[in-house]
Amino acid sequence: MDPKPTVHPVVADITQRIVDRSAHTRGLYLRRIRAAFGSKVQRSQLSCTNLAHAIAAMPAPAKGRLVQLQELSPPNLAIVSAYNDMLSAHQPLQEFPQWIKQAAAEVGATAQFAGGVPAMCDGVTQGQPSMELSLFSRDVIAMATAVALTHQMFDAALYLGVCDKIVPGLLIGALSFGHLPAVFVPGGPMASGMPNDEKARIRQRYAEGLITREQLLEAETRSYHSAGTCTFYGTANSNQMLMEVMGLHVPGTAFVPPNTELRKALTMEAARRAATLCHGGPQFTPVGEMIDERSVINGIVGLLATGGSTNHTIHLVAMARAAGIQIDWNDFDDLSRVVPLLARVYPNGSADVNHFHAAGGVGFVIRELLDAGLLHGDVLTVAGEGLRAYTREPWLDGQRLAWRDVPAEPLDDSVLRPVARAFSADGGLKLLSGNLGRAVIKVSAVKPEQRVITAPARVFDSQDELLAAFKRGELERDLVAVIRFQGPRANGMPELHKLTPTLGVLQDRGFKVALVTDGRMSGASGKVPAAIHVTPEAVSGGPLARVRDGDLVTVDAERGVLLAQVPQHEWEARRAEPGDTSAHEYGWGRELFSSFRRHADGAEQGAASFAHPDYEHELARVPVEAAR
């Protein structure tokens, strides 16, 4: 660990206020997981019948090791995987369990595939009814993770997952078994395909009706063409950056391509590291102790410095809450004021994550932020060291896995920059508040002259309504598109990704355009100013339900204002429209998620459909603020 970390005073102050805010809930969580430590794991509590069932299918050598007396039994590692071969990012995970078992055996440990979790692809479900299950799939994954770990057989766990809701769900599930060490294992990005600027241009041409569906499909298949993560910097790749900066990866693992010897070596190293972190060893590191207020702050700082996905203003809240840590959007906003933007990766630039990785990648970003005092270096990590271990990159020295320092200077400063030459002085993520509620806006890809917009509202209750109005030629003017009844309780908060090309077309035609919604945009949302995740949501009587066509609405990302310019007496007297969400209750499996919608928190509270019952009442609810 860094022996004497020097932390920026703003980062230190925000960390301390989170510690103070979370004192009760974090204390309860730590007491719970510490009570579960026990002697190694709980295999000694299993009856002979229980244990016989658990090891019946194991190879004889592994079975022999696990039937030893508890104090002599070697570590047994759980493998929890989101593998399926429909997701390009997860297809490479198919081979990982065998590599993990091989590496475990080499260090005298054992490993078992404890369970699989579901993994849906937002790229496939964008704009489809099934996207309404996407956000809640995170909570299903968390619960499935808990089921996988509930057999009392494991000393540590390896979590195999990459994409949008999957990594947050795995971490929430891992934290419910916070007395066990955890190592996260990604698959890596696919090779670069069509340049991102060209892809965006073709999508806008299709939205304008200038090219055919066949031409669009040809371009899309050139962009998404092989195994691995999609290469833009959306939620999936933001996940991998987060796991790195929060110390849950083997250092340098995030963006190593699949189907390479280095990827295999890193996966096997993950198993070896997991075995060293178990109870009874000198490096015992339970994940519930490792993920603390400092590592959560590190995650937020990394997100801001790289221009990461807005979805993590929801997921990071939920992940922190699972460890008894309370964060809110004020924390993101205040950190964004002092964290510089160090990366330009699509949609905040034209490069993809492979270019970012080649230019110096996450290791370069972490070193710059550590040296500037913007990260806590003295945190627990799976590397067995502090965060400084993550400023080195892995390579193969013959057959041996080794690490070396990342470059002193970025290899392409159009993609990556040091703090001294940052792309901007702030992180580009802001909190908006006013009489329309609280929202977040990502401005790192929005031109400065388009960050303040006042225009008449055009109100829609779905993205399809807006697209139909566009096709009828009704949107050829300055406007603030208000898309409401898109929050967690209304319809599961699907991403409104279909809006991006259409709103971009209107902007390119010279109109002033903004979006205001209680829904989500894709992690790849970009140049159109979008006030998203508006809380409280409209279906719960939130202020968006009072907006009418023609109301002047201000979206001011400079001053942090989200305001309907309606006289106060009229605004207060105006009835909140109830909305009709009945069409979202059935079909495509939606009926199975009715309890999720009914119990979901607001976006700022993490949009979780379950809570920790013994301290749920302690969780802060941030009130709607007046415009600043």
C-alpha positions, 0 to 999 in steps of 0.5 A: 500500500502507499505508505503516506497517501496525499489525498486532494482535500475535496476528495478527503472531505467527500470521503469523510462525509460518506463515512459519517453518513454511512456510519450506522449502515456500514457498521451493521454490514461489517458486524454481519459479515465478520460474524460469518468469517468462521474457521475457513468456510462452513464446510465443517458444519455440513453433515457427511451427507451434505458434503458427499452431495457437494463433492460427488461429481468432482475428480478423485484428487480434488475430492480427496483434498476436500474430505480432509479435516477442516483445518487441513482442507485446501481452499475451494474456489467458487466459479460464478459465471455469466457465460452464454454464447449469444453475448459476444463479450461473454462467449470467451468465458466458456473456457475460463472454468477449466483454466481456473480449475487447472491453476487452482490445482497447481497451487494445491486448491480446488475449484467448482463451478458454483452457478451461472447467472443470466446475462442479457445483451442490451445491444440486442434488446435496445428499443424492444419490449424486453429492454424493460427487463434489463435494469432488473436483471441486475437484481436477478443476477445478484440473487442468482449469485447468492444462490450459487454461493449458498452451499457453504462450500467455498473459501473465495469466489471468482466472478466471470462477467463483463456487460452492463447489468451483469458486473454490478449484479455480480458485485451486489451478490458478492457483497451479500457474501462479503466474508468471502474474498472475490476476484472479478475476471473479464473477457476483453474487447473485440478487435476494432471494427468500423470507426465510431464516427462513421458508425454514428454517421450511418445511423443518423443517415438511416434515421433520416431515411437516406439509406436502406435497412440493408445498408445499415445492417451491413455497417452494424455487422462491420462494427460488431463482428467477433467475440469480445466486448463492444469497443465503444466506452459504454457501460460494459467497458466502464464496468471493467475500468471500475473493477480495475480502479476498485481493486477487484481485478488482477492488475491490467486485466480490463482490456486485454483481448480474448483468445490470447495467451495473455488473457489465459495467463491473467485468468489463471493468475486470478485463480491463484490470487483468489487462493491466496486471499482465503481465510487462514492465510496471511493475505485474507481479504474478504470483499466486504472489508475490501470495498469500503468508502475509499474504494467507492470514491475511487470508482466514482473518480475513475468514472469521471476521469474517463467519461464513463457511463451514466448508468453508473450513477445508478449502479454505483449507488446500488453496489455501495449500498450493498456494502452499507455505504450511502452515496448520492448524486451530490457526491458525483457532482462535487467530485466532478468539479475537481476530477479532470477528464483524461480520456476521449473514447467514443462517444466522448471522442472517436477512439475505441477502447483498444486505442485507449488501452494501447495509448496507456489505458487504465493503468496510465489513468490510475497513475495520473490520478494517484499522483494528483491525489485524486485516488485513495492509494491505501486501499485493499485490493486483490493484488495484495498491495495498494492501488499503485499495483494497478499502474503496471501493465501485464505482459508475457516474458516468454511463458511467465506472466510479468508486469511493467510500468505503464508509459510515462507519456500517453502514446496518443494524446488525442485519446489519453492525457496526463492531468497537467494537459487534461481534456477538461478540468472537470469530469463532465458529469453534473447534477441538475436540480429544480422544480422538475426534480433531480437528474444527472447530465453527461456533458463531456461530449456536448459542445459548450454552446449546447449545454444551456438550452431553454425551449418549449417542451414537447411531451411524450410518454414513450420514445416511439411517440417521439420517433413518430412525431419526427417522421411526421415532420413535427419536430423541426424546431427548437425543443426540449423533448420530455419523455416520461413514465420511463422510470423503474416503477413505470416500466423497468427504466429501459434505455432510450437508445433509439432517440440518439440518432433522431435527436442528433439529426435535429441538432445537426439541422441547427435546432437547439435540442435537449432531452429530459426523462426519468428513463435512462439513455445508453451508456454510449449517449453523447452529443445531445444534452440529456437530463436523465434519471429524473427523480422522483419519477413521473409514475410516483407523482414526480414533477415530470407528470406536470409538464405540458406541451409548450411549457418553457423548460431550461436545461442548464448544465453550467449552473446545474438547473432543471426548471419548468418556467411556469409560475409557481402558483400555476405549477403547484395547482397543476395536476400530475397526470397519472400515465398509463403503464398497463401496456408494460405489465405483460408479455416478454416476461414482464409479468414476472417482474411486477414485484420488482416494479412495485418495490423499486427505489428511485434512480438516485437510491440505486433503483433496487427492487430489494433492500437490506431490511435491518437498515432500510429505514436508515437510508437517506432520501435526498429531497427535491431541491430548488434550482440553485 
